[in-house]
Amino acid sequence: MPIQILMPALSPTMEEGTLAKWLVKEGDSVASGDVIAEIETDKATMEFEAV
């Protein structure tokens, strides 16, 4: 079932980011706290966790 995922702001001034790597395969179970992706900006790369 598709769901919408909002990209978190890595800083108060962040305006855009890039989904650098998707870490979960289609059909995999995801629990709160699991890292599902890596988000990259011009200044940092951050792991994105499921809530």
N, C-alpha and C positions, 0 to 999 in steps of 0.2 A: 504494500500500500504506500504510495508516494506521500510524502509530507514536506512542508515548507521548512527550510532551515535558514535562519537569519545569521548573517556573518557578524560576529562580535567586533566591537571597536577595540583595537589594541591600545589606543591612546585617545585622549579627548579631542585631538586634532585630526585623527584618522578620517579620511574621506573615501578611500578605496583600498581594496586588497585583492589578492589573487589566490584562488584555491590552488596551492602548489601540489598537493598530493592527497588523494582520497584513499583512506586506509581500510575501509570496510567493503567487503564484497556484497553484491546484491544477494539478498536472502539471509545474510548473517544476522544473528541476534545482537542487539546493542543494549547495554545497560547504562544507567546513569553513571557518569565518571569515565566511561570508555572513551579513549581517544579515537575520533572518527576521521579527522582530516588535519592537514597542516595548512595554515594560512600565512601568506607572505605579503609584506609591504616593502616599501623602499628602505625601511629601517630595521625590520625584525621579521623573524619567522616564529610562529606560535602554534602549539598543538591546540586543536579544537576538541573539547570534550562534550559528550552527550549530557543533557540535563534530565 
